Amino acid sequence: IAVTTGLRRGELAGLRWADLDLDAHRLKVAVTRLAVDNKVVDGVPKSRSSARSIALDPATVAALRAHQVRQLEERLGTGSAWVDCGLIFVHEDGRAPHPHSFNRWFDTATRKAGLPRIRLHDLRHSYASAGLEAGVPLLVMSRRLGHSSLAITADTYSHVRPQVDQEAADRTAAYI
């Protein structure tokens, strides 16, 4: 979900099954779970533009459906010990995880996959850069990320890979 939506860690941590409409391929960002002085606090998104509804691609919807099935199997296996907090990402017994758990889970998954070490938040930057490279308009990407201004998306979240820079040089020189 982080890779294909660019959601912030707190938005991922606060994502509830009730916030998804998998048939319509939509996700609603309505709750964030943050660590304030190491205490978990549920709240509203950080700004008016952060509270948003975004479309989901078919592969992400399929992954969420598969995750839902796995979670239901865990729930059945856990029985009456299951804690139903309504969140999409939970511990094996249904308990809500601390937001810092997302960083640990991500670090473990990337290490096991043999990938280079990056921060979970770097996926947000990668998502923005990939979308802009793919031709998604800046305004659309900014709204998907929940930014309050286009400048934040353009200045902070878009990165130019060397290959894209080379393509720009070649295309511009050919045009000239």
Buried (B, 14 or more C-beta within 10 A) or exposed (E): BBEBBBBBBBBBBBBBEEBBEBEEBBBBBBBBBBBEEEEBEEEEBBEEBBBBEBEBEEEBBEBBEEEBEEBEEBBEEBEEEBEEEEBBBBBEEBBBBBBEBBBEEBBEEBEEEEEEEEEBEEBBBBBBBBBBBEEBEBEEBBBBBBBEEBEBBBEEBBBEEEEEEEEEEEEEEEEE
